[in-house]
Amino acid sequence: MQLGTLVEYHWRYMNEEQARKISVEGFDFVILTQEDKEIVRNNIMGGLYNATNPAIVKQYVRCISSIAKNDYPEMWPNILTEVVHYLGQ
């Protein structure tokens, strides 16, 4: 499964009960653990910075946007610091 699709459609689910309430019938949902999400948040900016393929860059930007909509500021308070860090490199 593409990271962009996973993030866009499944990132917001906190548990199976919530996923069932907001997902479309017949739609298979994925519950990501907070640990999985933390790993992605901790590494996605580096992936974007190191990507050279425009299609891959677009996927990273799509993911970062979706994650920020769901996680900022509570779960990803340092996103702005990370952006500034990578812009300065």
C-alpha positions as CSV (number, residue, x, y, z in Angstrom):
1,M,0.0,0.0,0.0
2,Q,1.3,3.5,-0.8
3,L,2.3,5.6,2.1
4,G,0.2,8.5,0.8
5,T,-2.9,6.4,0.6
6,L,-2.3,4.8,4.0
7,V,-1.9,8.2,5.6
8,E,-4.7,9.9,3.8
9,Y,-7.3,7.3,4.5
10,H,-6.2,5.6,7.7
11,W,-4.1,8.0,9.8
12,R,-7.1,9.5,11.7
13,Y,-8.4,6.2,13.0
14,M,-7.6,5.9,16.7
15,N,-9.3,2.5,17.3
16,E,-11.5,0.0,15.6
17,E,-14.7,1.5,17.1
18,Q,-13.9,5.0,15.7
19,A,-12.9,3.5,12.3
20,R,-16.2,1.6,12.0
21,K,-18.1,4.8,12.7
22,I,-16.4,7.0,10.1
23,S,-15.5,4.5,7.4
24,V,-17.5,3.4,4.4
25,E,-19.2,0.0,4.7
26,G,-17.1,-2.6,3.0
27,F,-14.0,-0.5,3.3
28,D,-11.1,-2.2,4.9
29,F,-9.5,0.1,7.5
30,V,-6.0,0.0,9.0
31,I,-5.4,0.9,12.6
32,L,-1.9,2.3,13.0
33,T,-0.4,2.3,16.5
34,Q,0.8,5.5,18.1
35,E,4.3,4.0,17.9
36,D,4.0,3.5,14.2
37,K,2.8,7.0,13.8
38,E,5.6,8.4,15.9
39,I,8.2,6.6,13.7
40,V,6.6,8.1,10.6
41,R,6.5,11.6,12.1
42,N,10.2,11.3,13.2
43,N,11.4,10.3,9.8
44,I,9.2,11.8,7.1
45,M,10.9,15.1,6.9
46,G,14.2,13.4,6.3
47,G,12.7,11.3,3.6
48,L,11.3,14.4,1.9
49,Y,14.6,16.2,2.2
50,N,16.5,13.2,0.6
51,A,14.0,12.5,-2.1
52,T,14.9,13.5,-5.7
53,N,12.1,12.0,-7.7
54,P,9.3,14.6,-8.1
55,A,6.6,11.9,-7.8
56,I,8.1,10.7,-4.5
57,V,8.4,14.3,-3.3
58,K,4.7,14.9,-4.0
59,Q,3.8,11.8,-2.0
60,Y,5.9,13.0,1.0
61,V,4.2,16.4,0.8
62,R,0.8,14.8,0.6
63,C,1.6,12.7,3.7
64,I,3.0,15.6,5.7
65,S,0.0,17.7,5.0
66,S,-2.4,14.9,6.0
67,I,-0.5,14.1,9.1
68,A,-0.3,17.8,10.2
69,K,-4.0,18.2,9.7
70,N,-4.6,15.3,12.1
71,D,-1.7,15.6,14.6
72,Y,-0.6,19.3,14.9
73,P,-0.1,20.6,17.5
74,E,-0.9,17.9,20.0
75,M,0.9,14.9,18.5
76,W,3.4,16.7,16.3
77,P,4.3,20.0,18.1
78,N,7.8,20.2,16.6
79,I,6.8,20.1,12.9
80,L,7.6,23.8,12.4
81,T,11.0,23.3,14.0
82,E,11.7,20.4,11.6
83,V,10.6,22.4,8.6
84,V,12.9,25.2,9.5
85,H,15.7,22.8,10.1
86,Y,15.5,21.2,6.7
87,L,15.0,24.5,4.9
88,G,18.2,25.7,6.5
89,Q,20.2,22.7,5.1
